[in-house]
Amino acid sequence: MTKKRTDRIRKPVVQTTKNLLQTAKPVLEFFAGIGLMRMGLERQGWSVVYANDLDPDKHEIYGHNFPDADDHFELEDIHKLKAANLPDAVLATASFPCNDLSLAGARAGLGGKQSSAFWGFIQVLEGMGNRRPKIVLLENVVGFLNSNGGQDFKSALIALNQLGYAVDSIIIDAERFVPQSRKRLFVVGSLANDGVECPLVFNSEHRPKAMADFIMSHKGIMWKIRNLPALPNRSMEFESILEDLPHDAEQWWSEERALYLLNQMSPKHLASAEKLIGRRKWSYGTVFRRVRNGKSMGELRLDGIAGCLRTPRGGSGRQILFKAGFSKYFVRLLTPRECARLMGADDFKVEVPLNQALFGFGDAVCVPVIQWIAANYLDPLLDELK
């Protein structure tokens, strides 16, 4: 696929359970984005048999990486999907829009224009009737947990309960796998026959206090809590994901633009930057521009991990690399290849303009996190449900 696809592709052909007997662990991938959910699941032997998203720019990137996309990708609003046209599968994933749930958004919740797409997903599952997948996996920002005082999260879980799914939820920071701070909330639902479980949940690395408190205070929800192994400790550092670009490469900002960023820093952050500049070695940090007291400020991060990749709406989400040492400093945006590495998708093909790539990665999932969930949660759960 070499040109942008803006048309609606043909509808995927419905596959019956018999057709899928040769397909290992088939998946329906909703809100597919650029395909990193698929990449993480495939690393653990799952197979996407249907994908859906509304965004043609993300669909284009997806097609660059998965040449079979035209066989199973439906570019359409989830509210317009026909459940009867969907193939059978054992897992349905939904990384629905976070715009109305995040702290950076207006917190309109599941009733907001973007995040209300969740109800389209519920509608699809309901329409599948007795063909609905045994397992569902939701992914969203941690703000989902307390959106509208926790009512949005409660409503979502009850909606899954009403379709027969017992639920569990965990929070994982991608920082345990890659040098990027990226906390995400996951919900796993599984078709249950054993009624309501009254769990006893304690604060843990998978379910921090806010999550444990929510579970314990909502015992009327049909829960199915799973014990999980310890998360890994990250073995890679931020510097290892950087491309080695010569200082005269076009990606580096001009001296004037770099100085302007330096002058946007508070005295505290500026002192940290000047300390790096004075070292007899190269050091690296990242910068986000944030509005503080009505003024745009550059905030320098030096803890060895990048900030959370975000979509560059309004320009504030574009993460900046700060390289300093030997009485010099250089500034540029993170490249698409570096963003791919921060998402654990080292070999991902990026053949689109910078902003299109940044939007794609900003809305995506971290690949090794999904692989870990597949190996330590979905695989054992599926074995139990067979």
N, C-alpha and C positions, 0 to 999 in steps of 0.2 A: 504494500500500500504506500504510494508515494505522494498522493494528493489528499487534501482534506476532504473528508466525507461529511456532507451536511444533509444528505438525503436520508430518508427512512429506509433501512435495509429490509429485505424480505423477512417475513415471519418465519422463525425456526419451525421445522417440522416436529409435530408432537411425537415423542417416543414413548412406547409402552414399557411396562416393567420387563416384559420379555425382551424387548430391544436392548434394555440396559443390563441384562444379565452379564454381559461381557465387560461392562464398565465398572471399574473399581471405585467404590465410594462416590457415586455421582452427586453433584452439587448444583444448586440454583444460586447464582450470584447476582443479587440485586444491589443497585447503587454501585456498580462494578468499578466506576472510575477508570483509572489507568491499568488496573489489573493486579495490584500488589496483594490483594486478598487471595486471588487465584494462585499467584506465585507461591505464597506461603503454604497454602493447602496442597498444591501439587508436589512440593518438596516432601510432603508426608504421604504421598500416594493417593490423594483425593483427585477427582477429575470433574472439571466444570463442564456441564452439558447444556447450560443455558446461562446467558448473562444479559443484564439490562442496565441501561443508564440513559439519562436524558441529554447529556452534554456531548455535542459532536466533537469538541476539542479533545476531551478525554477519550472518547471513542477512537479518535485518530491515533493517539498514543498507544492505546490498547491493541489496535490492529497492527501497529509496527512490531509489537512484541509477541502477539499470538496470531499467526497467519490464518488459523482456522476460525477467526472471530466471525466472519461472514456466515459461517454455518450455524452459529448459535447465539449471536449478539443481536438483541432487539433494541434499537435506539428509539425510545419512546417514554413518555410520562408514565410512571408506575400506576397512576390512577386509571389509565386507559388500557392496561394489560388485560388479556382474556385468560383466566385461569385454565380454561379448557385447552388452550394452546400450549401449555407448559408441559415439558417432559417430566416423568417420574424421577424422584431423587430422594436421597436419605438425609440431605442437609440443605438448608436454605440460609444464606448469609445476607445481612442487611447493614451496610455502613451508611445509614441515612443521614441527610444533611444536619450539621451541628449548628448552623448559623443562629438559630433561635434558642439554643441551649447553652452556648458558651458565654463566658464572662465578657468576651469581646463583642458579643451581639446585644440585641435589645432585650433578650430574655423573654421573648414572646412565648416560648415553650412549644409544646406539641400542637398548639393552635396557630403557630406562626406560619407564614407563607412557605418557608423552606422545610422546616422540621416536621410539618404536618404530613409530609410524604410518608412518615411512619405508618399512618393509617391506610395509605395505599398498599403497603406491604401486608398489613393485617387483612385487608380486603382480598388480596390475592390468595393468602393462605386459607381464608374462609371459603373462597370459591373453589379451591382444590378438593374440598370435602375429605373423603376418606383416602385421597391420594396425597394429602399433605405430608411433607417430610417428617421423619421421626425426630429430627433435631433442627433447631434454629440457632443461629449465632448472630447477635447484634453487636455493633461496635459504635461507640460515640465518645464524646468528650466527658470528662469527669463531672462537668457542670450539669449533666443530665440527672445526676443523683439528687441534687437539691433544687432543680428548676421548679419554679412556682411552689416553693416550700416542700418539695418532694412529691407533689401531687402528679406531676408529669410522669415521673418514674413509676409511681404506684399504678397509674392508669395504664401504662405500657405493659407492666407485668400482669395486671389483671386481664388485659386483653388477650395475652398469651394463655393465661389460665383458662379463659373461656373457650379457647380453641383446643384445650386438652393438654397444654404444655405445663409441666412443672418447671420452675425456674431457679436459676442460680446466677450470681453475679460476682465478678472479680474486677480488680483494678490492677493494671500492669503498666509500669513505666518502661518505655523502650530503652532507657538508660542502662538497664540490666543487660542489654544485648549489643547496643551500638552507642557511640558517643553523641547522643541526642536526648535531651530531656523531653519526653513525650508521654505523659500519662493518659491512658485511655481506659474507659469502662467497657466491659464486655458482659453480655447477658447470654447464658446458654439455656435454652428451653428444650425439654425432651418430653415426648408423648408419654404420659403416666397413667397408670391404672390403680395406683395404691393410695389415692386420697392425699390429704393434707399432712405434710410433715411439720412438726414443731421443732425447728432446729435450735441448737445451742451454739452460737457463733461467737468466737472471741476475736479480738483485734489481731490481725496477722499481716504478713507481707502481701498476701493476695486480697485480703479483705480488711483494709485499714479501719480505724475506729468509726468513721462516718458511715461506711458500708455495713459494718457489723451492727452498729446501732440501728440502722434502717431495717435490717433483716429481723433483729430481735423485737422491734416495735411494730412489725407488720406480720404477725403470726397467722393472720387470716389469709394471707397469700399462700398459694400452693408452692412450697419450696422443695427443692431437691438439691441439697448442698453436698458438694464433693470435696473430699480432702485431696490436696494437691502437693506434689513434691516442691522442694525449695527452688526458687528461681536461680538462674545462673548468675555469676559475677562477670561483668564485662571484661573482656581481655584486650580490647582495642582502644586506642586513644584518638582524640580529635585530629591531631596532626597527621595520623595515618590515612585519613580519608581525603586529604588535600591533594589537588593536582599541582604538579611542579611547573608553574608557569613562570617564564622569564620576566624580569621586572619591566621589560619594554613591551610586554604583551598588551593587546588592546583592552583586555578585561580590567587592568589596573586603572584606577581613577587618576585624573590629573592632579598635580600638586595642589592646585587651588581648591579642587573639590575635596581632596583628602584633608586639607587644612580646615576647611569649613566644618567637616565632621568633627575634627578634633576640638574645634572651638564650641561645638554644641554640647560637649561633655561637661558634667558638673565638676567642681574642684576635686572631689573624691575620685571620680573616674579618670579625670585628666591626670591626676597624680599617678595613678596606676599605669596609664598609657606611657607617661614620661619615664617611669621606672623601666618598662620594657624596652623603650627606645634606647636607654643608656646601657643595656646589657651587651656583652660581647658574644651574643648568640642570637639566633632568630627565635622569637616567641610568637605565639598566635592566640588570638581571642576573637570573639564575635561581638557584634554591635547590633542592637535594635534601636530604632528611633521610637521614642514614646513621648506623648504629650503630658507634661507635668506642669500644673498650674497655668495651663493655657499656652505653654511654650514647648516647642519640639526639642527634645533632649536625646543625646546619644548615650546609651548605657552599655558599658563594656563588660563582657562576661569572660572570666579568666579561670574557671574551675575545670578546664580540660574537656568540657562537653559543649556542644552547640545548644542554642535554644530550640524550642519546638518549631519545626518548619510549619509555616502558615501560608495561606493564600495571600498574594500581595495586593489586597484591596486597599486602595488609597495610598499605596506605596509603603505603608508602615510594616507590612509583613515580610519585606525583603531583607533577609539576614545578610549582614555585612561582615566580611573577613578583615581583621586587623592584624597585620604582620609587622613586627617591629624588632629592631636590634641594630647594633653597630652605628648608633646615632641616626638611624633612618627609620622611616615607617612607610608602609604601603597599604592601600585600601582598595577593596573590590567587593562585588557581590559574590556569594557562593555560586559556583557553577552548577548546571544541571547534573553533571556527573558526580559532583560532591554531594548534591542532594540525594541522588540515587544511592550512593554509598551510605549516607546517614539513615536511609530507610532499609538498609540491608539488601539492596537490590543492585549489587555491584555491576552486573553485566547487562542491566536494563538498557534497552535502546532508547536514546533520546534524540529524535530527529525533527524537533519543532523549535520555534522561537523561545527565548528565555522565559518570558512571562507565561506562556502556555505551559511550559514545563513546571514552573513554580506553582501555578494553580493546581496542576495535576498532583504533584508531590505533597502540597500543603493539605490536600483533602484525603490523602491515602493512608494506608495502614503500614506499620513496620513489619516487613516480611518475616524476620526470625521470631517475632512475638507470635504471629499467626501460626508459624510452624510449631512453636512450643505448645500453644494451645491445642493444636491438632494432635500432637504426639501424647500430651499428658492429660488431655480432657476428652477430646472428641473421639479418638480411637478407642480408649477403654469404654467410654459410654456407648458407642455403637456396638461393641462386642456384647455388652450387657443387654442391649435392646433387640438383638437378633433373635 
